[in-house]
């Protein structure tokens, strides 16, 4: 069956070109360590990672069914290049997921929202396919950081894309993403930041500015170059009320209430001394 998804000519490395190789390597290393730590104990049956195959976010997870999905903004990579972990590769549109509602236990979106043509539709699809109490892990570049400024600057310099592709989406701020998740019924459990050094293209300068990471983590964590959010889908549930319990309680409407008597004579009542007996 021929795929109806329009594929972009953009490679998986192109979207990180404005940051430079030193920053891209640190970005991948930080997100890989965070995914190994957070997803190792997430249990379930079905897990999906959308985009960025260089990041093996599900390698420490123990779910029996794990997929690495390629979105419409990426080119399809051979399964042999994705790593030694046996993952099922598939291609999908980030705005229309092929799974039915309430079917996935875990979804990983590494920079997928900021690269999708419609991040709102992508997030709505995640909320649809996740089961109640299912979890989603999202990473993105912080627009209020050195890395985000450099990435946005590189996106503005991109020329018109080829036919059948779309322009890169703008970066999504951390607090805005939290509001989107809250509106969709998610509860944010974990939020982390990383990368406070300027986005320089020199490895030697990145090592010289390494001290800014410790300083930024202590004093201005909100300005980290990359953020991570892990949220849980909450479903409002009802409370079962046993019918036998409330039916056993006597209703107040069935109790007797005093009423005015109508069988009494109106007028003054005679005292015994006023009664005269006949002889």
KOLKOLTOR-911223 format. One record per residue (C-alpha): residue in one letter; x, y, z. Coordinates in pm, whole numbers, plus 50000, padded with zeros to 5 digits. Example, Ala and Ser with C-alpha at 12.3 -4.5 7.8 and 13.67 -1.06 7.14 Angstrom:
<sites>
A512304955050780/S513674989450714/
</sites>
This chain:
<sites>
X500005000050000/X501435033449897/X501945058850171/X499895090750146/X502145110050384/X504175138150227/X507755134150339/X510145162850387/X513615163350234/X514995175850566/X517405151250728/X517515143751096/X520665164851141/X519495195650948/X517215209951214/X520095211651467/X522525228551228/X522025263851373/X523165251751715/X526435236851594/X527905202651655/X529145208752016/X525705219952135/X523935192351942/X526145165952104/X525465179752452/X521755181752377/X521625145352273/X523705133952570/X521565152752824/X518265140252686/X519555104452661/X520575104253026/X517245119053133/X515245093752930/X517245064553070/X516565076753423/X512885085353392/X511555058553157/X513245028053302/X510485022053559/X507465031953348/X505395000553308/X502764991553052/X502404973752720/X502714999152436/X505185028052402/X505915051352108/X508705075952037/X507965101451765/X510975115251581/X514725119551633/X515975083551597/X519435093051727/X517825095652070/X517015060452189/X514595071452459/X512985037152498/X516145016352529/X515885013752909/X512125007952907/X510814972552951/X507474974052772/X506924944752534/X505774966652243/X507894997052158/X507855016551832/X510085043451689/X507855063951460/X509075087251188/X506945118451148/X506085136650827/X508865162050883/X511615135450876/X512975111450618/X512555074150669/X515725057950798/X516635021250753/X515985000551064/X519644989751077/X520705025951138/X518395030451436/X520495009151672/X520714973551789/X517484975051992/X514704956151807/X512184983851744/X509324984451494/X509785013851256/X506755031051107/X505875064050948/X502925085651051/X501525120551040/X502015138651369/X498545153951330/X496715120651278/X497945090351472/X496895055551352/X496185041151699/X492665039851846/X491715059452153/X493065048052492/X495595023552346/X499115035952440/X500785036452781/X503765059152705/X504515085352438/X507875102952394/X508015135352192/X511655146452156/X511345180851991/X508365168351790/X505975196451885/X508315224351779/X508935207251443/X505335197651370/X503255219151139/X500395218651393/X501645212451750/X498135216651892/X496785188251677/X499765166551764/X499215171452135/X495495164452101/X496315131751928/X498615122452215/X495825129252464/X493465107852255/X495655076952217/X496965076252575/X495115055252829/X493995071153157/X497075074553379/X499255071453067/X502395092553054/X504005115352798/X507585128352796/X508215160352598/X511485178352530/X511955211452355/X514325240352307/X513685269352540/X513095301652342/X514235321752648/X517795308352635/X521025310652440/X520245278452254/X516685288652174/X517805322652045/X520395306551820/X517885280951690/X515235307251621/X517805328951445/X518775299851222/X515125292451141/X514525328351030/X517405325350787/X515955294150622/X514905300350265/X511565289450122/X511205251650161/X510685228749862/X507215220049740/X505395195949968/X507225206650284/X506525232350553/X508515258850731/X509905249451072/X507535257551353/X508425283051614/X509755272351950/X507245266552228/X507835282452566/X507865261152878/X504925277853052/X502835278052737/X503315240752699/X502265235553060/X499045254552989/X498345232952684/X498825201452887/X496575213953164/X493775221752919/X493985186252782/X493695170653127/X497365163253193/X499125167753525/X502805176953501/X504825154453732/X508435163053640/X510005193753481/X513745198353427/X516115221853245/X519605218053107/X522235236452905/X523085271853017/X526255277552815/X526095299652502/X525685281552171/X529205284752034/X530555264351746/X533865257651920/X534345227952149/X537165245252336/X534945274952420/X532155251852532/X534555235452776/X535745269352902/X532165280152969/X531265247853145/X531035266453477/X527865283953357/X525925251153379/X526395248153754/X525665285053802/X522575284553583/X521175253353748/X521455270454085/X520275305854011/X518315307253684/X517055272353591/X514155286453387/X516665299453129/X518125265453042/X518625257752674/X516435226652678/X513475216952896/X511845183652976/X508285177353086/X506765144653201/X502995145253247/X500265120253333/X496845119053170/X494155122853432/X490625110453367/X487795122253595/X486105092053749/X482745087553924/X481995072354263/X479745041954284/X476945045654538/X475375013854672/X471615016454629/X470844995254934/X472575019755166/X470645050955082/X467305032855041/X467525019555397/X467505054855534/X464015066755620/X462995096455415/X462025127555615/X458995131755390/X457475099655528/X457485110755893/X454245121656061/X453745158456119/X451275174656364/X448295191356205/X445405212256341/X442385192056467/X438995199756316/X436785178956552/X436865203756842/X434105229356909/X434885265456871/X434275287557170/X435095289057539/X435335256457733/X433025253158037/X434595246958375/X433195218958604/X431855244258853/X429675260258589/X427835227658518/X424475224058702/X423095189458752/X419305184358732/X417475169059027/
</sites>
